[in-house]
Amino acid sequence: MFDPLSRQRSKPSLFAFIGGVLAAAAIALSAYAAHGVADAHLQGNLQNAALYAFGHGLALACLGPRANRTLARTGLGLLLLGTLLFSGSLAANAWWGFTTKPAPLGGIALMLGWLLWAFDALRR
């Protein structure tokens, strides 16, 4: 059970750290989309990239410290991979004209990651 007043130290979580970095980057990406891009299509791609990066960054930050089992860690690893592929390809498209072909693979990785997390939750 989560006790915010507990003084017990928890172990560091790489997933939580990366999640915090992703969430911070998502805010910067969203601000850039709103103020630094005139093309509506590219602006939409950047906003979608920011939305997915923020949401999954927050999920990694919150769930990372709770991922004690292999299935949960694998699920979070897929969330990270999916976020990088999905958001990364949309941002790379807006900035450098790269293809968005990795985005569907990122979406699949995100869905699989959430399913693994869900199955692990049943096993607790």
N, CA, C and O atoms as CSV, one atom per row, in Angstrom:
chain,resi,resn,atom,element,x,y,z
A,1,MET,N,N,0.846,-1.183,0.000
A,1,MET,CA,C,0.000,0.000,0.000
A,1,MET,C,C,0.889,1.242,0.000
A,1,MET,O,O,1.929,1.275,0.657
A,2,PHE,N,N,0.478,2.231,-0.722
A,2,PHE,CA,C,1.232,3.478,-0.816
A,2,PHE,C,C,0.978,4.336,0.410
A,2,PHE,O,O,-0.169,4.627,0.748
A,3,ASP,N,N,2.041,4.734,1.067
A,3,ASP,CA,C,1.938,5.604,2.234
A,3,ASP,C,C,2.827,6.822,1.995
A,3,ASP,O,O,4.046,6.734,2.143
A,4,PRO,N,N,2.221,7.973,1.622
A,4,PRO,CA,C,3.038,9.145,1.295
A,4,PRO,C,C,3.831,9.692,2.478
A,4,PRO,O,O,4.777,10.456,2.286
A,5,LEU,N,N,3.462,9.313,3.685
A,5,LEU,CA,C,4.162,9.820,4.861
A,5,LEU,C,C,5.270,8.884,5.323
A,5,LEU,O,O,6.008,9.201,6.256
A,6,SER,N,N,5.387,7.735,4.672
A,6,SER,CA,C,6.393,6.765,5.056
A,6,SER,C,C,7.794,7.307,4.788
A,6,SER,O,O,8.042,7.941,3.762
A,7,ARG,N,N,8.699,7.051,5.720
A,7,ARG,CA,C,10.081,7.489,5.551
A,7,ARG,C,C,10.946,6.354,4.994
A,7,ARG,O,O,12.160,6.503,4.854
A,8,GLN,N,N,10.322,5.236,4.681
A,8,GLN,CA,C,11.060,4.111,4.132
A,8,GLN,C,C,11.553,4.458,2.722
A,8,GLN,O,O,10.789,4.917,1.873
A,9,ARG,N,N,12.848,4.225,2.501
A,9,ARG,CA,C,13.424,4.549,1.190
A,9,ARG,C,C,13.102,3.438,0.206
A,9,ARG,O,O,13.201,2.252,0.522
A,10,SER,N,N,12.716,3.847,-0.988
A,10,SER,CA,C,12.515,2.867,-2.036
A,10,SER,C,C,13.749,2.852,-2.927
A,10,SER,O,O,14.528,3.805,-2.945
A,11,LYS,N,N,13.917,1.766,-3.659
A,11,LYS,CA,C,15.082,1.667,-4.520
A,11,LYS,C,C,14.891,2.536,-5.758
A,11,LYS,O,O,13.758,2.791,-6.168
A,12,PRO,N,N,15.985,2.992,-6.354
A,12,PRO,CA,C,15.884,3.815,-7.556
A,12,PRO,C,C,15.217,3.032,-8.687
A,12,PRO,O,O,15.336,1.809,-8.765
A,13,SER,N,N,14.521,3.746,-9.551
A,13,SER,CA,C,13.838,3.117,-10.669
A,13,SER,C,C,14.246,3.815,-11.962
A,13,SER,O,O,13.965,4.998,-12.157
A,14,LEU,N,N,14.908,3.074,-12.836
A,14,LEU,CA,C,15.301,3.627,-14.124
A,14,LEU,C,C,14.064,3.989,-14.948
A,14,LEU,O,O,14.048,5.018,-15.623
A,15,PHE,N,N,13.022,3.142,-14.894
A,15,PHE,CA,C,11.795,3.451,-15.627
A,15,PHE,C,C,11.164,4.749,-15.129
A,15,PHE,O,O,10.672,5.546,-15.928
A,16,ALA,N,N,11.174,4.963,-13.817
A,16,ALA,CA,C,10.607,6.197,-13.266
A,16,ALA,C,C,11.420,7.406,-13.717
A,16,ALA,O,O,10.852,8.443,-14.059
A,17,PHE,N,N,12.747,7.280,-13.721
A,17,PHE,CA,C,13.604,8.369,-14.185
A,17,PHE,C,C,13.331,8.694,-15.651
A,17,PHE,O,O,13.131,9.855,-16.007
A,18,ILE,N,N,13.325,7.668,-16.497
A,18,ILE,CA,C,13.083,7.878,-17.925
A,18,ILE,C,C,11.687,8.450,-18.145
A,18,ILE,O,O,11.492,9.300,-19.014
A,19,GLY,N,N,10.719,7.987,-17.362
A,19,GLY,CA,C,9.364,8.523,-17.464
A,19,GLY,C,C,9.306,10.003,-17.161
A,19,GLY,O,O,8.608,10.749,-17.847
A,20,GLY,N,N,10.026,10.439,-16.147
A,20,GLY,CA,C,10.075,11.858,-15.825
A,20,GLY,C,C,10.718,12.677,-16.934
A,20,GLY,O,O,10.258,13.773,-17.255
A,21,VAL,N,N,11.776,12.142,-17.513
A,21,VAL,CA,C,12.442,12.826,-18.626
A,21,VAL,C,C,11.505,12.904,-19.831
A,21,VAL,O,O,11.419,13.944,-20.484
A,22,LEU,N,N,10.803,11.805,-20.129
A,22,LEU,CA,C,9.845,11.816,-21.243
A,22,LEU,C,C,8.742,12.845,-21.021
A,22,LEU,O,O,8.381,13.576,-21.944
A,23,ALA,N,N,8.209,12.908,-19.818
A,23,ALA,CA,C,7.141,13.869,-19.527
A,23,ALA,C,C,7.639,15.305,-19.689
A,23,ALA,O,O,6.932,16.148,-20.242
A,24,ALA,N,N,8.846,15.586,-19.211
A,24,ALA,CA,C,9.412,16.931,-19.365
A,24,ALA,C,C,9.640,17.252,-20.842
A,24,ALA,O,O,9.344,18.359,-21.292
A,25,ALA,N,N,10.165,16.285,-21.592
A,25,ALA,CA,C,10.381,16.496,-23.029
A,25,ALA,C,C,9.059,16.713,-23.751
A,25,ALA,O,O,8.988,17.495,-24.700
A,26,ALA,N,N,8.022,16.031,-23.309
A,26,ALA,CA,C,6.707,16.183,-23.939
A,26,ALA,C,C,6.163,17.599,-23.766
A,26,ALA,O,O,5.536,18.141,-24.676
A,27,ILE,N,N,6.399,18.184,-22.619
A,27,ILE,CA,C,5.949,19.563,-22.395
A,27,ILE,C,C,6.688,20.521,-23.329
A,27,ILE,O,O,6.088,21.420,-23.918
A,28,ALA,N,N,7.992,20.315,-23.455
A,28,ALA,CA,C,8.774,21.156,-24.380
A,28,ALA,C,C,8.320,20.942,-25.824
A,28,ALA,O,O,8.222,21.896,-26.596
A,29,LEU,N,N,8.048,19.705,-26.180
A,29,LEU,CA,C,7.595,19.393,-27.535
A,29,LEU,C,C,6.248,20.038,-27.837
A,29,LEU,O,O,6.029,20.555,-28.932
A,30,SER,N,N,5.361,20.003,-26.871
A,30,SER,CA,C,4.046,20.619,-27.042
A,30,SER,C,C,4.166,22.135,-27.188
A,30,SER,O,O,3.485,22.738,-28.019
A,31,ALA,N,N,5.024,22.744,-26.387
A,31,ALA,CA,C,5.228,24.187,-26.492
A,31,ALA,C,C,5.829,24.549,-27.850
A,31,ALA,O,O,5.443,25.545,-28.461
A,32,TYR,N,N,6.769,23.740,-28.313
A,32,TYR,CA,C,7.362,23.985,-29.625
A,32,TYR,C,C,6.298,23.850,-30.719
A,32,TYR,O,O,6.259,24.658,-31.647
A,33,ALA,N,N,5.448,22.846,-30.615
A,33,ALA,CA,C,4.389,22.657,-31.608
A,33,ALA,C,C,3.453,23.856,-31.635
A,33,ALA,O,O,3.014,24.287,-32.702
A,34,ALA,N,N,3.152,24.387,-30.471
A,34,ALA,CA,C,2.214,25.506,-30.381
A,34,ALA,C,C,2.815,26.825,-30.850
A,34,ALA,O,O,2.102,27.670,-31.392
A,35,HIS,N,N,4.113,27.009,-30.648
A,35,HIS,CA,C,4.709,28.324,-30.908
A,35,HIS,C,C,5.763,28.343,-32.005
A,35,HIS,O,O,6.123,29.416,-32.490
A,36,GLY,N,N,6.266,27.176,-32.405
A,36,GLY,CA,C,7.378,27.176,-33.343
A,36,GLY,C,C,7.100,26.541,-34.689
A,36,GLY,O,O,7.987,26.478,-35.540
A,37,VAL,N,N,5.869,26.064,-34.893
A,37,VAL,CA,C,5.547,25.377,-36.141
A,37,VAL,C,C,4.302,26.006,-36.749
A,37,VAL,O,O,3.272,26.130,-36.086
A,38,ALA,N,N,4.402,26.398,-38.001
A,38,ALA,CA,C,3.267,27.036,-38.668
A,38,ALA,C,C,2.394,26.031,-39.417
A,38,ALA,O,O,1.181,26.222,-39.510
A,39,ASP,N,N,2.987,24.968,-39.951
A,39,ASP,CA,C,2.254,23.971,-40.725
A,39,ASP,C,C,1.318,23.168,-39.813
A,39,ASP,O,O,1.765,22.553,-38.844
A,40,ALA,N,N,0.029,23.178,-40.126
A,40,ALA,CA,C,-0.981,22.539,-39.268
A,40,ALA,C,C,-0.779,21.032,-39.156
A,40,ALA,O,O,-0.970,20.463,-38.081
A,41,HIS,N,N,-0.397,20.380,-40.248
A,41,HIS,CA,C,-0.193,18.928,-40.208
A,41,HIS,C,C,0.981,18.570,-39.308
A,41,HIS,O,O,0.877,17.670,-38.475
A,42,LEU,N,N,2.088,19.265,-39.471
A,42,LEU,CA,C,3.255,19.008,-38.633
A,42,LEU,C,C,2.968,19.352,-37.181
A,42,LEU,O,O,3.409,18.656,-36.266
A,43,GLN,N,N,2.223,20.437,-36.981
A,43,GLN,CA,C,1.846,20.828,-35.626
A,43,GLN,C,C,1.015,19.724,-34.971
A,43,GLN,O,O,1.214,19.411,-33.797
A,44,GLY,N,N,0.087,19.135,-35.724
A,44,GLY,CA,C,-0.727,18.031,-35.208
A,44,GLY,C,C,0.118,16.816,-34.877
A,44,GLY,O,O,-0.098,16.169,-33.852
A,45,ASN,N,N,1.088,16.497,-35.741
A,45,ASN,CA,C,1.980,15.375,-35.462
A,45,ASN,C,C,2.769,15.598,-34.179
A,45,ASN,O,O,2.921,14.686,-33.366
A,46,LEU,N,N,3.271,16.816,-34.003
A,46,LEU,CA,C,4.034,17.110,-32.791
A,46,LEU,C,C,3.157,17.063,-31.542
A,46,LEU,O,O,3.595,16.598,-30.490
A,47,GLN,N,N,1.934,17.539,-31.657
A,47,GLN,CA,C,1.021,17.495,-30.506
A,47,GLN,C,C,0.690,16.037,-30.146
A,47,GLN,O,O,0.635,15.688,-28.967
A,48,ASN,N,N,0.468,15.188,-31.163
A,48,ASN,CA,C,0.232,13.763,-30.884
A,48,ASN,C,C,1.457,13.124,-30.249
A,48,ASN,O,O,1.338,12.347,-29.301
A,49,ALA,N,N,2.631,13.450,-30.770
A,49,ALA,CA,C,3.864,12.919,-30.194
A,49,ALA,C,C,3.987,13.337,-28.733
A,49,ALA,O,O,4.348,12.526,-27.880
A,50,ALA,N,N,3.687,14.606,-28.445
A,50,ALA,CA,C,3.769,15.111,-27.069
A,50,ALA,C,C,2.748,14.424,-26.170
A,50,ALA,O,O,3.056,14.077,-25.029
A,51,LEU,N,N,1.540,14.229,-26.679
A,51,LEU,CA,C,0.484,13.582,-25.892
A,51,LEU,C,C,0.897,12.174,-25.478
A,51,LEU,O,O,0.784,11.803,-24.310
A,52,TYR,N,N,1.376,11.394,-26.443
A,52,TYR,CA,C,1.766,10.021,-26.133
A,52,TYR,C,C,3.014,9.975,-25.260
A,52,TYR,O,O,3.110,9.133,-24.367
A,53,ALA,N,N,3.960,10.856,-25.501
A,53,ALA,CA,C,5.176,10.884,-24.676
A,53,ALA,C,C,4.843,11.282,-23.243
A,53,ALA,O,O,5.389,10.715,-22.297
A,54,PHE,N,N,3.949,12.259,-23.081
A,54,PHE,CA,C,3.597,12.684,-21.729
A,54,PHE,C,C,2.836,11.583,-20.987
A,54,PHE,O,O,3.168,11.241,-19.852
A,55,GLY,N,N,1.828,11.044,-21.635
A,55,GLY,CA,C,1.018,10.016,-20.977
A,55,GLY,C,C,1.824,8.793,-20.594
A,55,GLY,O,O,1.682,8.270,-19.489
A,56,HIS,N,N,2.666,8.337,-21.497
A,56,HIS,CA,C,3.441,7.142,-21.197
A,56,HIS,C,C,4.647,7.452,-20.316
A,56,HIS,O,O,5.119,6.583,-19.583
A,57,GLY,N,N,5.147,8.688,-20.383
A,57,GLY,CA,C,6.179,9.089,-19.432
A,57,GLY,C,C,5.632,9.088,-18.009
A,57,GLY,O,O,6.286,8.619,-17.078
A,58,LEU,N,N,4.430,9.618,-17.857
A,58,LEU,CA,C,3.778,9.615,-16.546
A,58,LEU,C,C,3.535,8.185,-16.067
A,58,LEU,O,O,3.758,7.868,-14.899
A,59,ALA,N,N,3.076,7.328,-16.976
A,59,ALA,CA,C,2.849,5.928,-16.612
A,59,ALA,C,C,4.147,5.270,-16.158
A,59,ALA,O,O,4.163,4.569,-15.146
A,60,LEU,N,N,5.225,5.485,-16.888
A,60,LEU,CA,C,6.506,4.889,-16.494
A,60,LEU,C,C,6.983,5.435,-15.146
A,60,LEU,O,O,7.507,4.693,-14.315
A,61,ALA,N,N,6.795,6.740,-14.942
A,61,ALA,CA,C,7.221,7.345,-13.676
A,61,ALA,C,C,6.445,6.758,-12.497
A,61,ALA,O,O,7.011,6.527,-11.429
A,62,CYS,N,N,5.169,6.523,-12.693
A,62,CYS,CA,C,4.329,6.010,-11.598
A,62,CYS,C,C,4.447,4.496,-11.421
A,62,CYS,O,O,4.468,4.001,-10.294
A,63,LEU,N,N,4.523,3.770,-12.519
A,63,LEU,CA,C,4.516,2.309,-12.447
A,63,LEU,C,C,5.911,1.712,-12.293
A,63,LEU,O,O,6.054,0.587,-11.814
A,64,GLY,N,N,6.938,2.455,-12.693
A,64,GLY,CA,C,8.300,1.937,-12.635
A,64,GLY,C,C,8.707,1.371,-11.294
A,64,GLY,O,O,9.238,0.262,-11.237
A,65,PRO,N,N,8.477,2.098,-10.206
A,65,PRO,CA,C,8.874,1.561,-8.902
A,65,PRO,C,C,8.092,0.314,-8.485
A,65,PRO,O,O,8.532,-0.416,-7.597
A,66,ARG,N,N,6.959,0.061,-9.102
A,66,ARG,CA,C,6.132,-1.112,-8.753
A,66,ARG,C,C,6.432,-2.321,-9.622
A,66,ARG,O,O,5.874,-3.392,-9.386
A,67,ALA,N,N,7.289,-2.182,-10.610
A,67,ALA,CA,C,7.580,-3.278,-11.539
A,67,ALA,C,C,8.626,-4.205,-10.934
A,67,ALA,O,O,9.819,-4.082,-11.211
A,68,ASN,N,N,8.169,-5.120,-10.117
A,68,ASN,CA,C,9.066,-6.029,-9.416
A,68,ASN,C,C,9.205,-7.367,-10.112
A,68,ASN,O,O,10.121,-8.131,-9.806
A,69,ARG,N,N,8.315,-7.662,-11.040
A,69,ARG,CA,C,8.326,-8.964,-11.696
A,69,ARG,C,C,8.732,-8.801,-13.159
A,69,ARG,O,O,8.598,-7.725,-13.741
A,70,THR,N,N,9.220,-9.869,-13.728
A,70,THR,CA,C,9.708,-9.839,-15.107
A,70,THR,C,C,8.618,-9.421,-16.084
A,70,THR,O,O,8.881,-8.634,-16.994
A,71,LEU,N,N,7.415,-9.923,-15.919
A,71,LEU,CA,C,6.334,-9.584,-16.836
A,71,LEU,C,C,6.024,-8.086,-16.784
A,71,LEU,O,O,5.806,-7.461,-17.822
A,72,ALA,N,N,6.006,-7.520,-15.596
A,72,ALA,CA,C,5.749,-6.081,-15.451
A,72,ALA,C,C,6.873,-5.256,-16.065
A,72,ALA,O,O,6.614,-4.277,-16.765
A,73,ARG,N,N,8.125,-5.647,-15.807
A,73,ARG,CA,C,9.263,-4.916,-16.382
A,73,ARG,C,C,9.278,-5.023,-17.904
A,73,ARG,O,O,9.617,-4.059,-18.591
A,74,THR,N,N,8.916,-6.177,-18.426
A,74,THR,CA,C,8.835,-6.339,-19.880
A,74,THR,C,C,7.745,-5.441,-20.445
A,74,THR,O,O,7.929,-4.816,-21.490
A,75,GLY,N,N,6.615,-5.376,-19.757
A,75,GLY,CA,C,5.532,-4.490,-20.189
A,75,GLY,C,C,5.967,-3.037,-20.211
A,75,GLY,O,O,5.668,-2.314,-21.162
A,76,LEU,N,N,6.666,-2.602,-19.177
A,76,LEU,CA,C,7.141,-1.219,-19.140
A,76,LEU,C,C,8.217,-0.973,-20.190
A,76,LEU,O,O,8.298,0.118,-20.755
A,77,GLY,N,N,9.037,-1.976,-20.451
A,77,GLY,CA,C,10.027,-1.847,-21.517
A,77,GLY,C,C,9.357,-1.657,-22.870
A,77,GLY,O,O,9.830,-0.880,-23.699
A,78,LEU,N,N,8.258,-2.367,-23.091
A,78,LEU,CA,C,7.506,-2.196,-24.334
A,78,LEU,C,C,6.836,-0.821,-24.389
A,78,LEU,O,O,6.733,-0.223,-25.460
A,79,LEU,N,N,6.381,-0.320,-23.238
A,79,LEU,CA,C,5.822,1.040,-23.226
A,79,LEU,C,C,6.884,2.059,-23.620
A,79,LEU,O,O,6.610,2.985,-24.384
A,80,LEU,N,N,8.083,1.890,-23.105
A,80,LEU,CA,C,9.170,2.804,-23.448
A,80,LEU,C,C,9.524,2.691,-24.924
A,80,LEU,O,O,9.638,3.705,-25.613
A,81,LEU,N,N,9.699,1.469,-25.416
A,81,LEU,CA,C,10.023,1.266,-26.824
A,81,LEU,C,C,8.924,1.832,-27.722
A,81,LEU,O,O,9.210,2.515,-28.706
A,82,GLY,N,N,7.673,1.547,-27.381
A,82,GLY,CA,C,6.560,2.042,-28.176
A,82,GLY,C,C,6.482,3.552,-28.203
A,82,GLY,O,O,6.183,4.144,-29.240
A,83,THR,N,N,6.748,4.179,-27.073
A,83,THR,CA,C,6.730,5.639,-27.006
A,83,THR,C,C,7.834,6.228,-27.872
A,83,THR,O,O,7.611,7.197,-28.597
A,84,LEU,N,N,9.027,5.643,-27.797
A,84,LEU,CA,C,10.131,6.142,-28.610
A,84,LEU,C,C,9.855,5.977,-30.097
A,84,LEU,O,O,10.155,6.870,-30.888
A,85,LEU,N,N,9.282,4.833,-30.481
A,85,LEU,CA,C,8.981,4.609,-31.895
A,85,LEU,C,C,7.838,5.503,-32.374
A,85,LEU,O,O,7.925,6.115,-33.438
A,86,PHE,N,N,6.774,5.572,-31.588
A,86,PHE,CA,C,5.603,6.338,-32.012
A,86,PHE,C,C,5.884,7.838,-31.964
A,86,PHE,O,O,5.825,8.520,-32.987
A,87,SER,N,N,6.184,8.337,-30.791
A,87,SER,CA,C,6.428,9.772,-30.648
A,87,SER,C,C,7.674,10.200,-31.401
A,87,SER,O,O,7.703,11.263,-32.021
A,88,GLY,N,N,8.698,9.369,-31.341
A,88,GLY,CA,C,9.935,9.707,-32.017
A,88,GLY,C,C,9.780,9.825,-33.522
A,88,GLY,O,O,10.342,10.732,-34.136
A,89,SER,N,N,9.021,8.915,-34.121
A,89,SER,CA,C,8.864,8.999,-35.574
A,89,SER,C,C,8.022,10.206,-35.978
A,89,SER,O,O,8.280,10.818,-37.015
A,90,LEU,N,N,7.019,10.555,-35.173
A,90,LEU,CA,C,6.218,11.745,-35.483
A,90,LEU,C,C,7.051,13.019,-35.350
A,90,LEU,O,O,6.954,13.919,-36.185
A,91,ALA,N,N,7.862,13.093,-34.309
A,91,ALA,CA,C,8.710,14.274,-34.119
A,91,ALA,C,C,9.790,14.349,-35.196
A,91,ALA,O,O,10.060,15.425,-35.729
A,92,ALA,N,N,10.408,13.213,-35.518
A,92,ALA,CA,C,11.440,13.196,-36.559
A,92,ALA,C,C,10.854,13.575,-37.917
A,92,ALA,O,O,11.533,14.190,-38.739
A,93,ASN,N,N,9.611,13.213,-38.147
A,93,ASN,CA,C,8.941,13.609,-39.387
A,93,ASN,C,C,8.759,15.121,-39.442
A,93,ASN,O,O,8.990,15.746,-40.477
A,94,ALA,N,N,8.345,15.696,-38.329
A,94,ALA,CA,C,8.103,17.140,-38.296
A,94,ALA,C,C,9.408,17.924,-38.401
A,94,ALA,O,O,9.444,18.963,-39.061
A,95,TRP,N,N,10.475,17.452,-37.766
A,95,TRP,CA,C,11.730,18.184,-37.743
A,95,TRP,C,C,12.595,17.968,-38.977
A,95,TRP,O,O,13.153,18.918,-39.527
A,96,TRP,N,N,12.704,16.700,-39.415
A,96,TRP,CA,C,13.670,16.383,-40.456
A,96,TRP,C,C,13.068,15.707,-41.687
A,96,TRP,O,O,13.790,15.347,-42.617
A,97,GLY,N,N,11.751,15.537,-41.691
A,97,GLY,CA,C,11.101,14.916,-42.835
A,97,GLY,C,C,11.261,13.405,-42.895
A,97,GLY,O,O,11.012,12.803,-43.939
A,98,PHE,N,N,11.676,12.777,-41.788
A,98,PHE,CA,C,11.814,11.320,-41.774
A,98,PHE,C,C,10.442,10.679,-41.897
A,98,PHE,O,O,9.418,11.319,-41.656
A,99,THR,N,N,10.434,9.420,-42.272
A,99,THR,CA,C,9.193,8.679,-42.418
A,99,THR,C,C,8.534,8.410,-41.060
A,99,THR,O,O,9.199,8.364,-40.026
A,100,THR,N,N,7.230,8.235,-41.094
A,100,THR,CA,C,6.490,7.869,-39.875
A,100,THR,C,C,6.179,6.370,-39.858
A,100,THR,O,O,5.328,5.927,-39.086
A,101,LYS,N,N,6.848,5.599,-40.687
A,101,LYS,CA,C,6.591,4.147,-40.739
A,101,LYS,C,C,6.805,3.435,-39.401
A,101,LYS,O,O,6.116,2.447,-39.146
A,102,PRO,N,N,7.719,3.879,-38.531
A,102,PRO,CA,C,7.844,3.209,-37.225
A,102,PRO,C,C,6.650,3.451,-36.285
A,102,PRO,O,O,6.488,2.719,-35.309
A,103,ALA,N,N,5.826,4.447,-36.556
A,103,ALA,CA,C,4.719,4.785,-35.645
A,103,ALA,C,C,3.769,3.601,-35.399
A,103,ALA,O,O,3.432,3.348,-34.243
A,104,PRO,N,N,3.323,2.869,-36.422
A,104,PRO,CA,C,2.444,1.725,-36.133
A,104,PRO,C,C,3.119,0.648,-35.285
A,104,PRO,O,O,2.475,0.024,-34.443
A,105,LEU,N,N,4.418,0.432,-35.508
A,105,LEU,CA,C,5.129,-0.535,-34.654
A,105,LEU,C,C,5.164,-0.045,-33.210
A,105,LEU,O,O,5.052,-0.833,-32.271
A,106,GLY,N,N,5.320,1.265,-33.050
A,106,GLY,CA,C,5.273,1.839,-31.713
A,106,GLY,C,C,3.913,1.645,-31.070
A,106,GLY,O,O,3.821,1.319,-29.886
A,107,GLY,N,N,2.860,1.843,-31.845
A,107,GLY,CA,C,1.509,1.629,-31.325
A,107,GLY,C,C,1.283,0.187,-30.895
A,107,GLY,O,O,0.665,-0.069,-29.861
A,108,ILE,N,N,1.779,-0.745,-31.683
A,108,ILE,CA,C,1.654,-2.169,-31.327
A,108,ILE,C,C,2.433,-2.460,-30.048
A,108,ILE,O,O,1.944,-3.168,-29.167
A,109,ALA,N,N,3.647,-1.913,-29.948
A,109,ALA,CA,C,4.448,-2.115,-28.730
A,109,ALA,C,C,3.732,-1.533,-27.515
A,109,ALA,O,O,3.763,-2.128,-26.438
A,110,LEU,N,N,3.092,-0.381,-27.675
A,110,LEU,CA,C,2.349,0.221,-26.560
A,110,LEU,C,C,1.199,-0.685,-26.127
A,110,LEU,O,O,1.002,-0.921,-24.935
A,111,MET,N,N,0.444,-1.188,-27.096
A,111,MET,CA,C,-0.676,-2.076,-26.742
A,111,MET,C,C,-0.183,-3.335,-26.047
A,111,MET,O,O,-0.762,-3.756,-25.046
A,112,LEU,N,N,0.887,-3.946,-26.569
A,112,LEU,CA,C,1.431,-5.151,-25.939
A,112,LEU,C,C,1.956,-4.848,-24.536
A,112,LEU,O,O,1.771,-5.643,-23.614
A,113,GLY,N,N,2.604,-3.706,-24.382
A,113,GLY,CA,C,3.103,-3.325,-23.060
A,113,GLY,C,C,1.986,-3.200,-22.036
A,113,GLY,O,O,2.114,-3.681,-20.910
A,114,TRP,N,N,0.891,-2.557,-22.425
A,114,TRP,CA,C,-0.240,-2.423,-21.507
A,114,TRP,C,C,-0.871,-3.769,-21.211
A,114,TRP,O,O,-1.289,-4.015,-20.079
A,115,LEU,N,N,-0.950,-4.649,-22.205
A,115,LEU,CA,C,-1.510,-5.980,-21.966
A,115,LEU,C,C,-0.635,-6.785,-21.013
A,115,LEU,O,O,-1.153,-7.475,-20.135
A,116,LEU,N,N,0.683,-6.707,-21.173
A,116,LEU,CA,C,1.567,-7.407,-20.239
A,116,LEU,C,C,1.426,-6.855,-18.831
A,116,LEU,O,O,1.417,-7.615,-17.862
A,117,TRP,N,N,1.316,-5.535,-18.713
A,117,TRP,CA,C,1.120,-4.948,-17.383
A,117,TRP,C,C,-0.196,-5.452,-16.780
A,117,TRP,O,O,-0.254,-5.772,-15.593
A,118,ALA,N,N,-1.238,-5.520,-17.590
A,118,ALA,CA,C,-2.542,-5.984,-17.112
A,118,ALA,C,C,-2.475,-7.447,-16.662
A,118,ALA,O,O,-3.011,-7.798,-15.610
A,119,PHE,N,N,-1.818,-8.301,-17.458
A,119,PHE,CA,C,-1.697,-9.706,-17.070
A,119,PHE,C,C,-0.879,-9.862,-15.792
A,119,PHE,O,O,-1.188,-10.705,-14.951
A,120,ASP,N,N,0.157,-9.053,-15.649
A,120,ASP,CA,C,0.938,-9.102,-14.423
A,120,ASP,C,C,0.096,-8.668,-13.222
A,120,ASP,O,O,0.257,-9.204,-12.125
A,121,ALA,N,N,-0.794,-7.708,-13.424
A,121,ALA,CA,C,-1.663,-7.250,-12.331
A,121,ALA,C,C,-2.570,-8.374,-11.844
A,121,ALA,O,O,-2.879,-8.449,-10.655
A,122,LEU,N,N,-2.996,-9.242,-12.745
A,122,LEU,CA,C,-3.837,-10.387,-12.342
A,122,LEU,C,C,-3.043,-11.406,-11.546
A,122,LEU,O,O,-3.611,-12.131,-10.729
A,123,ARG,N,N,-1.765,-11.468,-11.768
A,123,ARG,CA,C,-0.924,-12.466,-11.114
A,123,ARG,C,C,-0.435,-12.028,-9.746
A,123,ARG,O,O,0.133,-12.842,-9.019
A,124,ARG,N,N,-0.631,-10.785,-9.371
A,124,ARG,CA,C,-0.123,-10.308,-8.076
A,124,ARG,C,C,-0.884,-10.917,-6.931
A,124,ARG,O,O,-0.591,-10.628,-5.771
